[in-house]
Amino acid sequence: MEKVINCFKRNPDAVARLICFPWAGGGSIHYARWGNVLHSCTEVFAVKLPGREGRAKEPFFQSMQQIIDEVISVLLPLLREKPFALFGHSFGAFTSFAVADALKKQHNIEPVHIFLSGASAPYSETRLQAPKKSALSDDDFLKWLISIGGTPPELLGNPDVLKLFLPALKADLHVVENYRCNKPDRPFLSCPVTCFDGRDDIPHDLQAWRDVTSGEFTVRFLDGAHFYLKDPENEKIILNYITKHLETSEMDYL
């Protein structure tokens, strides 16, 4: 499991688990450290994708199905043990949704809550009409990357680091840009779904996510652009929200 999951603080006595999926080009550290911050009743698993961190020598995944298959093959026995929730930002929101979809349809299990951030629903017109970025030249790609913010200037100004960072980012964008799913005819989940977004980010069709669940649906905007969740105050708000709702979900589950 250690190959695919980064867990800073193992907690066998935790009542629930939070499974976090990285943004495009991202690693697992940002979310893994949440395990040191969240209430002790929650154990945090941060997903590690190939082509980065300890898996740097592995080839990047080429499709969403590869991500789904690997994550479920590793986590399925653990997901049957106790309640779990999913969190993903941007690319991670799509992978969270795709994994939840497969878990429900193939194994008839679902999370107690899904937290989605910074992304339109995959079947929304806003998302389907968005221009593809993975095929841009490196120069144009960097201009776009600078425009959305959130990437440290010292990284953008270091050619050697960029050679390591850009391939992973472009590979993940290739996966999400080629991921297709139909709008659900009816909700296939019953758990609550919460969408977060930055007020200054490009507009996302968050309301379209409502179609995936018959449960409670909530949208929350926080100050900032695409990587608003890196702001310490925003992160505190998000973690407090997650803690509150997981505690409620655990009571309902039990």
Solvent accessible surface area in square Angstrom, and as a share of the most:
residue,aa,sasa,rsa
1,M,68,0.30
2,E,120,0.54
3,K,114,0.48
4,V,5,0.03
5,I,5,0.03
6,N,26,0.13
7,C,27,0.16
8,F,91,0.38
9,K,102,0.43
10,R,126,0.46
11,N,28,0.14
12,P,112,0.71
13,D,129,0.67
14,A,4,0.03
15,V,56,0.32
16,A,0,0.00
17,R,11,0.04
18,L,0,0.00
19,I,1,0.00
20,C,0,0.00
21,F,1,0.00
22,P,3,0.02
23,W,32,0.11
24,A,13,0.10
25,G,11,0.10
26,G,7,0.07
27,G,28,0.27
28,S,1,0.00
29,I,93,0.47
30,H,30,0.13
31,Y,2,0.01
32,A,0,0.00
33,R,82,0.30
34,W,0,0.00
35,G,6,0.06
36,N,92,0.47
37,V,91,0.52
38,L,14,0.07
39,H,96,0.43
40,S,72,0.46
41,C,21,0.12
42,T,8,0.05
43,E,2,0.01
44,V,1,0.01
45,F,0,0.00
46,A,0,0.00
47,V,1,0.01
48,K,32,0.13
49,L,5,0.03
50,P,3,0.02
51,G,12,0.11
52,R,23,0.08
53,E,70,0.32
54,G,79,0.76
55,R,9,0.03
56,A,64,0.50
57,K,204,0.86
58,E,52,0.23
59,P,114,0.72
60,F,54,0.22
61,F,40,0.17
62,Q,109,0.49
63,S,44,0.29
64,M,9,0.04
65,Q,89,0.40
66,Q,72,0.32
67,I,2,0.01
68,I,14,0.07
69,D,77,0.40
70,E,31,0.14
71,V,1,0.00
72,I,13,0.07
73,S,81,0.52
74,V,40,0.23
75,L,1,0.00
76,L,30,0.15
77,P,86,0.54
78,L,32,0.16
79,L,10,0.05
80,R,135,0.49
81,E,105,0.47
82,K,31,0.13
83,P,6,0.04
84,F,6,0.02
85,A,0,0.00
86,L,1,0.00
87,F,0,0.00
88,G,0,0.00
89,H,0,0.00
90,S,22,0.14
91,F,4,0.02
92,G,0,0.00
93,A,0,0.00
94,F,16,0.07
95,T,1,0.01
96,S,0,0.00
97,F,6,0.03
98,A,2,0.02
99,V,2,0.01
100,A,0,0.00
101,D,25,0.13
102,A,8,0.06
103,L,0,0.00
104,K,56,0.24
105,K,139,0.59
106,Q,115,0.51
107,H,55,0.24
108,N,114,0.58
109,I,33,0.17
110,E,40,0.18
111,P,3,0.02
112,V,20,0.11
113,H,3,0.01
114,I,3,0.01
115,F,0,0.00
116,L,4,0.02
117,S,1,0.01
118,G,3,0.02
119,A,5,0.04
120,S,5,0.03
121,A,0,0.00
122,P,0,0.00
123,Y,19,0.07
124,S,6,0.04
125,E,108,0.48
126,T,66,0.38
127,R,30,0.11
128,L,72,0.36
129,Q,136,0.60
130,A,55,0.43
131,P,100,0.63
132,K,107,0.45
133,K,40,0.17
134,S,23,0.15
135,A,95,0.74
136,L,56,0.28
137,S,65,0.42
138,D,76,0.40
139,D,98,0.51
140,D,65,0.34
141,F,0,0.00
142,L,37,0.19
143,K,137,0.58
144,W,57,0.20
145,L,4,0.02
146,I,107,0.54
147,S,85,0.55
148,I,32,0.16
149,G,29,0.28
150,G,34,0.33
151,T,19,0.11
152,P,55,0.34
153,P,108,0.68
154,E,127,0.57
155,L,35,0.17
156,L,35,0.17
157,G,64,0.62
158,N,58,0.30
159,P,91,0.57
160,D,100,0.52
161,V,55,0.32
162,L,16,0.08
163,K,147,0.62
164,L,144,0.72
165,F,42,0.18
166,L,14,0.07
167,P,60,0.38
168,A,4,0.03
169,L,8,0.04
170,K,41,0.17
171,A,14,0.11
172,D,6,0.03
173,L,21,0.10
174,H,77,0.35
175,V,3,0.02
176,V,13,0.07
177,E,24,0.11
178,N,79,0.41
179,Y,27,0.10
180,R,133,0.49
181,C,34,0.20
182,N,137,0.70
183,K,124,0.53
184,P,26,0.16
185,D,146,0.76
186,R,186,0.68
187,P,60,0.38
188,F,34,0.14
189,L,4,0.02
190,S,70,0.45
191,C,8,0.05
192,P,36,0.23
193,V,1,0.00
194,T,2,0.01
195,C,0,0.00
196,F,0,0.00
197,D,4,0.02
198,G,3,0.03
199,R,142,0.52
200,D,108,0.56
201,D,21,0.11
202,I,117,0.59
203,P,117,0.74
204,H,37,0.17
205,D,44,0.23
206,L,9,0.04
207,Q,101,0.45
208,A,16,0.12
209,W,0,0.00
210,R,125,0.45
211,D,45,0.23
212,V,2,0.01
213,T,7,0.04
214,S,85,0.55
215,G,26,0.25
216,E,109,0.49
217,F,27,0.11
218,T,37,0.22
219,V,41,0.23
220,R,85,0.31
221,F,96,0.40
222,L,8,0.04
223,D,95,0.49
224,G,24,0.23
225,A,44,0.34
226,H,20,0.09
227,F,32,0.13
228,Y,6,0.02
229,L,0,0.00
230,K,78,0.33
231,D,63,0.33
232,P,102,0.64
233,E,116,0.52
234,N,10,0.05
235,E,21,0.09
236,K,124,0.52
237,I,65,0.33
238,I,0,0.00
239,L,10,0.05
240,N,86,0.44
241,Y,20,0.08
242,I,0,0.00
243,T,27,0.15
244,K,131,0.56
245,H,37,0.16
246,L,1,0.00
247,E,67,0.30
248,T,71,0.41
249,S,11,0.07
250,E,11,0.05
251,M,150,0.67
252,D,117,0.61
253,Y,122,0.46
254,L,156,0.78
